Amino acid sequence: MRQGVQVAGLYVHDQDEALHFYVEKLGFRVHTDARNGDYRWLTVQHPEQPDFQLGLFTPQAPLVDAGTAQMLREAVAKGAMPPLVLVVEDCRAAYAAMHARGVEFTQEPVERYGSIDASFRDPSGNGWKMIEARQWG
């Protein structure tokens, strides 16, 4: 029996806006887009990582109550959530391509710690660190 993490989620304030960002600007693809009343299960995946899904969820019932949902939206917008990490083959090339597609970076590519990294946020405020894959050997 295989076991492992299949979906990790993050909170977004607008699922349609997040979907556009992750698909059109980052190159992810839609895995699941299902509704149950007001609740929407929306996941995307990176084309080179088909066994893993990133959930784009709105803080709402049945996950949390209205007060908690508002608090979570405010925390995400302030960048309070831990950053996600996107590994790329060439950070400078990925930066140029993503910047041309309208991704707003908070840090241009910088060489440090034996690699190159850059930072950006999604439209909801979730932080991303983009790191160049290290060449071993």
OpenMM code with the backbone's topology and positions (N, CA, C; nanometers):
from openmm import Vec3, app, unit

residues = "MET ARG GLN GLY VAL GLN VAL ALA GLY LEU TYR VAL HIS ASP GLN ASP GLU ALA LEU HIS PHE TYR VAL GLU LYS LEU GLY PHE ARG VAL HIS THR ASP ALA ARG ASN GLY ASP TYR ARG TRP LEU THR VAL GLN HIS PRO GLU GLN PRO ASP PHE GLN LEU GLY LEU PHE THR PRO GLN ALA PRO LEU VAL ASP ALA GLY THR ALA GLN MET LEU ARG GLU ALA VAL ALA LYS GLY ALA MET PRO PRO LEU VAL LEU VAL VAL GLU ASP CYS ARG ALA ALA TYR ALA ALA MET HIS ALA ARG GLY VAL GLU PHE THR GLN GLU PRO VAL GLU ARG TYR GLY SER ILE ASP ALA SER PHE ARG ASP PRO SER GLY ASN GLY TRP LYS MET ILE GLU ALA ARG GLN TRP GLY".split()
positions = [
    Vec3(0.0829, -0.1178, 0.0000),
    Vec3(0.0000, 0.0000, 0.0000),
    Vec3(0.0875, 0.1242, 0.0000),
    Vec3(0.0625, 0.2160, -0.0930),
    Vec3(0.1351, 0.3427, -0.0997),
    Vec3(0.0685, 0.4463, -0.0112),
    Vec3(0.1498, 0.5242, 0.0573),
    Vec3(0.0982, 0.6323, 0.1394),
    Vec3(0.1820, 0.7563, 0.1146),
    Vec3(0.1245, 0.8709, 0.1401),
    Vec3(0.1991, 0.9951, 0.1261),
    Vec3(0.1045, 1.1134, 0.1183),
    Vec3(0.1608, 1.2304, 0.1172),
    Vec3(0.0813, 1.3526, 0.1079),
    Vec3(0.0409, 1.3721, -0.0379),
    Vec3(-0.0866, 1.3903, -0.0615),
    Vec3(-0.1371, 1.4095, -0.1971),
    Vec3(-0.1803, 1.5538, -0.2211),
    Vec3(-0.2362, 1.6204, -0.1190),
    Vec3(-0.2839, 1.7572, -0.1330),
    Vec3(-0.2351, 1.8395, -0.0144),
    Vec3(-0.1794, 1.9558, -0.0430),
    Vec3(-0.1512, 2.0556, 0.0602),
    Vec3(-0.2237, 2.1808, 0.0156),
    Vec3(-0.2914, 2.2454, 0.1093),
    Vec3(-0.3738, 2.3596, 0.0720),
    Vec3(-0.3210, 2.4907, 0.1235),
    Vec3(-0.3683, 2.5966, 0.0588),
    Vec3(-0.3425, 2.7307, 0.1083),
    Vec3(-0.4698, 2.8108, 0.0921),
    Vec3(-0.4819, 2.9131, 0.1745),
    Vec3(-0.6009, 2.9968, 0.1691),
    Vec3(-0.5824, 3.1087, 0.0671),
    Vec3(-0.6872, 3.1316, -0.0099),
    Vec3(-0.6897, 3.2402, -0.1078),
    Vec3(-0.8173, 3.3190, -0.0857),
    Vec3(-0.8168, 3.4478, -0.1200),
    Vec3(-0.9385, 3.5260, -0.0978),
    Vec3(-1.0354, 3.5161, -0.2145),
    Vec3(-0.9882, 3.4767, -0.3317),
    Vec3(-1.0753, 3.4617, -0.4479),
    Vec3(-1.0240, 3.3439, -0.5296),
    Vec3(-1.1023, 3.2366, -0.5356),
    Vec3(-1.0562, 3.1158, -0.6027),
    Vec3(-1.0388, 3.1354, -0.7532),
    Vec3(-1.1246, 3.2130, -0.8171),
    Vec3(-1.1098, 3.2361, -0.9607),
    Vec3(-0.9817, 3.3146, -0.9905),
    Vec3(-0.9541, 3.4152, -0.9101),
    Vec3(-0.8315, 3.4936, -0.9263),
    Vec3(-0.7087, 3.4048, -0.9033),
    Vec3(-0.7140, 3.3213, -0.7994),
    Vec3(-0.6030, 3.2304, -0.7699),
    Vec3(-0.5838, 3.1303, -0.8838),
    Vec3(-0.6942, 3.0777, -0.9348),
    Vec3(-0.6861, 2.9821, -1.0443),
    Vec3(-0.6178, 3.0460, -1.1652),
    Vec3(-0.6572, 3.1669, -1.1989),
    Vec3(-0.5946, 3.2377, -1.3109),
    Vec3(-0.4441, 3.2540, -1.2867),
    Vec3(-0.4069, 3.2951, -1.1670),
    Vec3(-0.2655, 3.3160, -1.1344),
    Vec3(-0.1858, 3.1865, -1.1471),
    Vec3(-0.2329, 3.0803, -1.0829),
    Vec3(-0.1559, 2.9564, -1.0801),
    Vec3(-0.1505, 2.8871, -1.2162),
    Vec3(-0.2560, 2.8997, -1.2951),
    Vec3(-0.2575, 2.8354, -1.4269),
    Vec3(-0.1912, 2.9249, -1.5324),
    Vec3(-0.2361, 3.0482, -1.5437),
    Vec3(-0.1880, 3.1355, -1.6516),
    Vec3(-0.0492, 3.1944, -1.6264),
    Vec3(-0.0159, 3.2213, -1.5019),
    Vec3(0.1119, 3.2879, -1.4743),
    Vec3(0.2209, 3.1923, -1.4284),
    Vec3(0.1822, 3.0853, -1.3552),
    Vec3(0.2838, 2.9923, -1.3072),
    Vec3(0.2913, 2.8639, -1.3885),
    Vec3(0.1908, 2.8374, -1.4714),
    Vec3(0.1960, 2.7184, -1.5556),
    Vec3(0.1435, 2.5910, -1.4927),
    Vec3(0.0728, 2.6017, -1.3807),
    Vec3(0.0101, 2.4846, -1.3210),
    Vec3(-0.1108, 2.4460, -1.4062),
    Vec3(-0.1712, 2.3312, -1.3793),
    Vec3(-0.2932, 2.2915, -1.4486),
    Vec3(-0.3980, 2.2518, -1.3457),
    Vec3(-0.5234, 2.2632, -1.3839),
    Vec3(-0.6338, 2.2283, -1.2946),
    Vec3(-0.6371, 2.0769, -1.2775),
    Vec3(-0.6464, 2.0322, -1.1530),
    Vec3(-0.6668, 1.8903, -1.1261),
    Vec3(-0.8137, 1.8647, -1.0956),
    Vec3(-0.8678, 1.9350, -0.9933),
    Vec3(-1.0066, 1.9158, -0.9528),
    Vec3(-1.0724, 2.0509, -0.9279),
    Vec3(-1.1932, 2.0650, -0.9793),
    Vec3(-1.2730, 2.1849, -0.9546),
    Vec3(-1.4163, 2.1357, -0.9329),
    Vec3(-1.4511, 2.1132, -0.8062),
    Vec3(-1.5821, 2.0552, -0.7725),
    Vec3(-1.6501, 2.1427, -0.6684),
    Vec3(-1.7809, 2.1562, -0.6823),
    Vec3(-1.8588, 2.2387, -0.5890),
    Vec3(-1.9586, 2.1527, -0.5127),
    Vec3(-1.9833, 2.1966, -0.3895),
    Vec3(-2.0871, 2.1375, -0.3060),
    Vec3(-2.1535, 2.2549, -0.2352),
    Vec3(-2.2583, 2.3083, -0.2969),
    Vec3(-2.3203, 2.4293, -0.2436),
    Vec3(-2.2243, 2.5457, -0.2586),
    Vec3(-2.1994, 2.6180, -0.1484),
    Vec3(-2.1056, 2.7309, -0.1504),
    Vec3(-1.9593, 2.6872, -0.1427),
    Vec3(-1.9363, 2.5601, -0.1091),
    Vec3(-1.7998, 2.5114, -0.0925),
    Vec3(-1.7434, 2.4643, -0.2263),
    Vec3(-1.6198, 2.5027, -0.2528),
    Vec3(-1.5533, 2.4646, -0.3779),
    Vec3(-1.4199, 2.3991, -0.3470),
    Vec3(-1.4037, 2.2755, -0.3925),
    Vec3(-1.2770, 2.2017, -0.3794),
    Vec3(-1.2012, 2.2267, -0.5089),
    Vec3(-1.0954, 2.3072, -0.5001),
    Vec3(-1.0192, 2.3475, -0.6180),
    Vec3(-0.8726, 2.3133, -0.5962),
    Vec3(-0.8186, 2.2273, -0.6828),
    Vec3(-0.6774, 2.1928, -0.6726),
    Vec3(-0.6103, 2.2075, -0.8087),
    Vec3(-0.4828, 2.2452, -0.8034),
    Vec3(-0.3992, 2.2543, -0.9224),
    Vec3(-0.2755, 2.1685, -0.8986),
    Vec3(-0.2054, 2.1402, -1.0068),
    Vec3(-0.0802, 2.0659, -0.9914),
    Vec3(0.0205, 2.1143, -1.0948),
    Vec3(0.1443, 2.1004, -1.0580),
    Vec3(0.2519, 2.1351, -1.1499),
    Vec3(0.2632, 2.0227, -1.2522),
    Vec3(0.2792, 2.0539, -1.3810),
    Vec3(0.2825, 1.9496, -1.4825),
    Vec3(0.3946, 1.8473, -1.4632),
    Vec3(0.4999, 1.8847, -1.3937),
    Vec3(0.6103, 1.7916, -1.3709),
    Vec3(0.5982, 1.7192, -1.2368),
    Vec3(0.4860, 1.7375, -1.1670),
    Vec3(0.4657, 1.6756, -1.0364),
    Vec3(0.3218, 1.6244, -1.0260),
    Vec3(0.2860, 1.5236, -1.1058),
    Vec3(0.1463, 1.4801, -1.1150),
    Vec3(0.0908, 1.4098, -0.9914),
    Vec3(0.1742, 1.3698, -0.8983),
    Vec3(0.1243, 1.3015, -0.7782),
    Vec3(0.0897, 1.3962, -0.6647),
    Vec3(0.1075, 1.5261, -0.6852),
    Vec3(0.0844, 1.6224, -0.5778),
    Vec3(-0.0094, 1.7320, -0.6256),
    Vec3(-0.1035, 1.7708, -0.5401),
    Vec3(-0.1974, 1.8782, -0.5721),
    Vec3(-0.1850, 1.9912, -0.4700),
    Vec3(-0.1984, 2.1124, -0.5186),
    Vec3(-0.2010, 2.2307, -0.4338),
    Vec3(-0.3452, 2.2776, -0.4280),
    Vec3(-0.4042, 2.2754, -0.3087),
    Vec3(-0.5422, 2.3183, -0.2914),
    Vec3(-0.5513, 2.4686, -0.2772),
    Vec3(-0.6442, 2.5283, -0.3499),
    Vec3(-0.6689, 2.6734, -0.3432),
    Vec3(-0.8038, 2.6914, -0.2752),
    Vec3(-0.8029, 2.7103, -0.1452),
    Vec3(-0.9245, 2.7088, -0.0653),
    Vec3(-0.9573, 2.8453, -0.0071),
    Vec3(-1.0845, 2.8759, 0.0011),
    Vec3(-1.1327, 2.9975, 0.0649),
    Vec3(-1.1656, 2.9651, 0.2103),
    Vec3(-1.1172, 3.0445, 0.3065),
    Vec3(-1.1548, 3.0193, 0.4451),
    Vec3(-1.3053, 3.0389, 0.4619),
    Vec3(-1.3772, 2.9341, 0.4914),
    Vec3(-1.5226, 2.9394, 0.5036),
    Vec3(-1.5732, 2.8118, 0.5703),
    Vec3(-1.7025, 2.8117, 0.6013),
    Vec3(-1.7656, 2.6907, 0.6525),
    Vec3(-1.7651, 2.5878, 0.5399),
    Vec3(-1.7499, 2.4632, 0.5658),
    Vec3(-1.7482, 2.3983, 0.6962),
    Vec3(-1.6109, 2.3937, 0.7620),
    Vec3(-1.5084, 2.4551, 0.6990),
    Vec3(-1.3742, 2.4477, 0.7557),
    Vec3(-1.3596, 2.5306, 0.8822),
    Vec3(-1.4121, 2.6541, 0.8805),
    Vec3(-1.4008, 2.7447, 0.9951),
    Vec3(-1.5257, 2.8312, 1.0043),
    Vec3(-1.5451, 2.8936, 1.1199),
    Vec3(-1.6589, 2.9848, 1.1363),
    Vec3(-1.6278, 3.1189, 1.0709),
    Vec3(-1.7271, 3.2056, 1.0593),
    Vec3(-1.7144, 3.3330, 0.9882),
    Vec3(-1.6054, 3.4233, 1.0477),
    Vec3(-1.5971, 3.4316, 1.1800),
    Vec3(-1.4962, 3.5155, 1.2438),
    Vec3(-1.3552, 3.4665, 1.2155),
    Vec3(-1.3360, 3.3376, 1.2234),
    Vec3(-1.2048, 3.2791, 1.1953),
    Vec3(-1.1697, 3.2968, 1.0482),
    Vec3(-1.2696, 3.2814, 0.9599),
    Vec3(-1.2457, 3.2998, 0.8166),
    Vec3(-1.1939, 3.4404, 0.7885),
    Vec3(-1.2537, 3.5416, 0.8500),
    Vec3(-1.2095, 3.6794, 0.8307),
    Vec3(-1.0675, 3.6983, 0.8828),
    Vec3(-1.0381, 3.6437, 0.9989),
    Vec3(-0.9045, 3.6534, 1.0566),
    Vec3(-0.8011, 3.5878, 0.9639),
    Vec3(-0.8338, 3.4718, 0.9074),
    Vec3(-0.7421, 3.4027, 0.8170),
    Vec3(-0.7182, 3.4830, 0.6890),
    Vec3(-0.8235, 3.5404, 0.6320),
    Vec3(-0.8074, 3.6222, 0.5116),
    Vec3(-0.7132, 3.7400, 0.5384),
    Vec3(-0.7295, 3.8034, 0.6546),
    Vec3(-0.6448, 3.9175, 0.6895),
    Vec3(-0.4997, 3.8732, 0.7103),
    Vec3(-0.4796, 3.7600, 0.7754),
    Vec3(-0.3439, 3.7102, 0.8002),
    Vec3(-0.2734, 3.6749, 0.6694),
    Vec3(-0.3447, 3.6086, 0.5791),
    Vec3(-0.2857, 3.5729, 0.4500),
    Vec3(-0.2479, 3.6996, 0.3730),
    Vec3(-0.3373, 3.7984, 0.3690),
    Vec3(-0.3119, 3.9224, 0.2952),
    Vec3(-0.1889, 3.9960, 0.3473),
    Vec3(-0.1572, 3.9784, 0.4750),
    Vec3(-0.0407, 4.0432, 0.5350),
    Vec3(0.0871, 3.9629, 0.5161),
    Vec3(0.0767, 3.8463, 0.4507),
    Vec3(0.1946, 3.7636, 0.4285),
    Vec3(0.2349, 3.6833, 0.5500),
    Vec3(0.1394, 3.6532, 0.6386),
    Vec3(0.1707, 3.5858, 0.7643),
    Vec3(0.1906, 3.4347, 0.7507),
    Vec3(0.1513, 3.3785, 0.6376),
    Vec3(0.1632, 3.2334, 0.6221),
    Vec3(0.3061, 3.1978, 0.5810),
    Vec3(0.3533, 3.0782, 0.6174),
    Vec3(0.4887, 3.0389, 0.5771),
    Vec3(0.4986, 3.0313, 0.4243),
    Vec3(0.6156, 3.0620, 0.3699),
    Vec3(0.6286, 3.0588, 0.2241),
    Vec3(0.6290, 2.9162, 0.1698),
    Vec3(0.5829, 2.9044, 0.0477),
    Vec3(0.5929, 2.7797, -0.0267),
    Vec3(0.7211, 2.7888, -0.1090),
    Vec3(0.7726, 2.6753, -0.1532),
    Vec3(0.8974, 2.6746, -0.2286),
    Vec3(0.8740, 2.6112, -0.3648),
    Vec3(0.9128, 2.6830, -0.4683),
    Vec3(0.9065, 2.6341, -0.6054),
    Vec3(1.0492, 2.6139, -0.6531),
    Vec3(1.0836, 2.4907, -0.6900),
    Vec3(1.2173, 2.4596, -0.7386),
    Vec3(1.2165, 2.4686, -0.8904),
    Vec3(1.3130, 2.5409, -0.9443),
    Vec3(1.3244, 2.5581, -1.0892),
    Vec3(1.4660, 2.5238, -1.1334),
    Vec3(1.4798, 2.4923, -1.2605),
    Vec3(1.6115, 2.4567, -1.3137),
    Vec3(1.7028, 2.5784, -1.3242),
    Vec3(1.6470, 2.6921, -1.3675),
    Vec3(1.7239, 2.8140, -1.3872),
    Vec3(1.6422, 2.9300, -1.3298),
    Vec3(1.6823, 2.9799, -1.2159),
    Vec3(1.6051, 3.0827, -1.1462),
    Vec3(1.5954, 3.2118, -1.2266),
    Vec3(1.7032, 3.2538, -1.2865),
    Vec3(1.6988, 3.3797, -1.3621),
    Vec3(1.6074, 3.3679, -1.4843),
    Vec3(1.6133, 3.2562, -1.5540),
    Vec3(1.5268, 3.2354, -1.6711),
    Vec3(1.3809, 3.2249, -1.6281),
    Vec3(1.3542, 3.1530, -1.5193),
    Vec3(1.2166, 3.1406, -1.4687),
    Vec3(1.1650, 3.2770, -1.4236),
    Vec3(1.2507, 3.3548, -1.3586),
    Vec3(1.2133, 3.4900, -1.3169),
    Vec3(1.1739, 3.5733, -1.4384),
    Vec3(1.2554, 3.5712, -1.5431),
    Vec3(1.2275, 3.6520, -1.6627),
    Vec3(1.0953, 3.6104, -1.7265),
    Vec3(1.0714, 3.4801, -1.7389),
    Vec3(0.9485, 3.4303, -1.8010),
    Vec3(0.8263, 3.4642, -1.7164),
    Vec3(0.8350, 3.4444, -1.5861),
    Vec3(0.7220, 3.4719, -1.4983),
    Vec3(0.6960, 3.6219, -1.4877),
    Vec3(0.8015, 3.7007, -1.4814),
    Vec3(0.7870, 3.8458, -1.4750),
    Vec3(0.7178, 3.8963, -1.6015),
    Vec3(0.7528, 3.8390, -1.7170),
    Vec3(0.6899, 3.8779, -1.8433),
    Vec3(0.5410, 3.8422, -1.8456),
    Vec3(0.5016, 3.7390, -1.7696),
    Vec3(0.3603, 3.6995, -1.7615),
    Vec3(0.2858, 3.7759, -1.6529),
    Vec3(0.3534, 3.8698, -1.5855),
    Vec3(0.2865, 3.9549, -1.4884),
    Vec3(0.3010, 3.9159, -1.3433),
    Vec3(0.3865, 3.8198, -1.3109),
    Vec3(0.4098, 3.7849, -1.1706),
    Vec3(0.4895, 3.8980, -1.1067),
    Vec3(0.4402, 3.9469, -0.9924),
    Vec3(0.5075, 4.0555, -0.9223),
    Vec3(0.6009, 3.9965, -0.8168),
    Vec3(0.7279, 4.0185, -0.8347),
    Vec3(0.8290, 3.9640, -0.7436),
    Vec3(0.8572, 4.0614, -0.6308),
    Vec3(0.8815, 4.0069, -0.5137),
    Vec3(0.9206, 4.0873, -0.3984),
    Vec3(1.0716, 4.0860, -0.3812),
    Vec3(1.1386, 3.9942, -0.4525),
    Vec3(1.2850, 3.9867, -0.4514),
    Vec3(1.3302, 3.9302, -0.5847),
    Vec3(1.4157, 4.0034, -0.6524),
    Vec3(1.4740, 3.9551, -0.7780),
    Vec3(1.5725, 3.8423, -0.7466),
    Vec3(1.6146, 3.7659, -0.8466),
    Vec3(1.7106, 3.6573, -0.8214),
    Vec3(1.8380, 3.7060, -0.7536),
    Vec3(1.8766, 3.6342, -0.6483),
    Vec3(1.9955, 3.6653, -0.5702),
    Vec3(2.0737, 3.5364, -0.5511),
    Vec3(2.2045, 3.5447, -0.5663),
    Vec3(2.2896, 3.4278, -0.5432),
    Vec3(2.3338, 3.4269, -0.3978),
    Vec3(2.3006, 3.3172, -0.3279),
    Vec3(2.3396, 3.3020, -0.1877),
    Vec3(2.3187, 3.1579, -0.1453),
    Vec3(2.3850, 3.1195, -0.0386),
    Vec3(2.3726, 2.9849, 0.0174),
    Vec3(2.4018, 2.8766, -0.0864),
    Vec3(2.4846, 2.9052, -0.1855),
    Vec3(2.5197, 2.8066, -0.2859),
    Vec3(2.4152, 2.7860, -0.3938),
    Vec3(2.3168, 2.8746, -0.4022),
    Vec3(2.2132, 2.8639, -0.5035),
    Vec3(2.1656, 3.0045, -0.5404),
    Vec3(2.0629, 3.0113, -0.6223),
    Vec3(2.0023, 3.1385, -0.6611),
    Vec3(1.8549, 3.1304, -0.6256),
    Vec3(1.8013, 3.2370, -0.5650),
    Vec3(1.6598, 3.2364, -0.5301),
    Vec3(1.5971, 3.3717, -0.5552),
    Vec3(1.4652, 3.3710, -0.5649),
    Vec3(1.3845, 3.4914, -0.5824),
    Vec3(1.2563, 3.4703, -0.5027),
    Vec3(1.1784, 3.5765, -0.4824),
    Vec3(1.0543, 3.5655, -0.4054),
    Vec3(0.9416, 3.6387, -0.4759),
    Vec3(0.8205, 3.5844, -0.4610),
    Vec3(0.7010, 3.6489, -0.5138),
    Vec3(0.5825, 3.6123, -0.4265),
    Vec3(0.4713, 3.6805, -0.4476),
    Vec3(0.3474, 3.6520, -0.3754),
    Vec3(0.2366, 3.6271, -0.4759),
    Vec3(0.1400, 3.5448, -0.4344),
    Vec3(0.0219, 3.5267, -0.5187),
    Vec3(-0.0749, 3.6414, -0.4897),
    Vec3(-0.1839, 3.6536, -0.5643),
    Vec3(-0.2757, 3.7668, -0.5435),
    Vec3(-0.3374, 3.7740, -0.4038),
    Vec3(-0.3396, 3.6630, -0.3305),
    Vec3(-0.3948, 3.6637, -0.1948),
    Vec3(-0.2923, 3.7028, -0.0895),
    Vec3(-0.1645, 3.7050, -0.1249),
    Vec3(-0.0597, 3.7402, -0.0300),
    Vec3(0.0274, 3.6234, 0.0121),
    Vec3(-0.0017, 3.5026, -0.0357),
    Vec3(0.0812, 3.3870, -0.0025),
    Vec3(0.2193, 3.4033, -0.0629),
    Vec3(0.3216, 3.3878, 0.0208),
    Vec3(0.4587, 3.4044, -0.0243),
    Vec3(0.5155, 3.2787, -0.0859),
    Vec3(0.5965, 3.2977, -0.1876),
    Vec3(0.6672, 3.1899, -0.2551),
    Vec3(0.8161, 3.2231, -0.2606),
    Vec3(0.8979, 3.1228, -0.2374),
    Vec3(1.0420, 3.1336, -0.2586),
    Vec3(1.0704, 3.0455, -0.3794),
    Vec3(1.1306, 3.0999, -0.4825),
    Vec3(1.1682, 3.0246, -0.6020),
    Vec3(1.3183, 2.9996, -0.5942),
    Vec3(1.3562, 2.8735, -0.5942),
    Vec3(1.4959, 2.8367, -0.5723),
    Vec3(1.5468, 2.7554, -0.6911),
    Vec3(1.6652, 2.7894, -0.7361),
    Vec3(1.7285, 2.7130, -0.8435),
    Vec3(1.7757, 2.5791, -0.7880),
    Vec3(1.7386, 2.4727, -0.8594),
    Vec3(1.7816, 2.3385, -0.8160),
    Vec3(1.9338, 2.3310, -0.8165),
    Vec3(1.9867, 2.2776, -0.7118),
    Vec3(2.1318, 2.2664, -0.7012),
    Vec3(2.1813, 2.1528, -0.7898),
    Vec3(2.2970, 2.1763, -0.8471),
    Vec3(2.3599, 2.0730, -0.9297),
    Vec3(2.4572, 1.9949, -0.8421),
    Vec3(2.4262, 1.8700, -0.8192),
    Vec3(2.5104, 1.7853, -0.7332),
    Vec3(2.6046, 1.7044, -0.8191),
    Vec3(2.7212, 1.6757, -0.7624),
    Vec3(2.8138, 1.5845, -0.8280),
    Vec3(2.9162, 1.6543, -0.8970),
] * unit.nanometer
topology = app.Topology()
chain = topology.addChain("A")
for resn in residues:
    res = topology.addResidue(resn, chain)
    for name in ("N", "CA", "C"):
        topology.addAtom(name, app.Element.getBySymbol(name[0]), res)
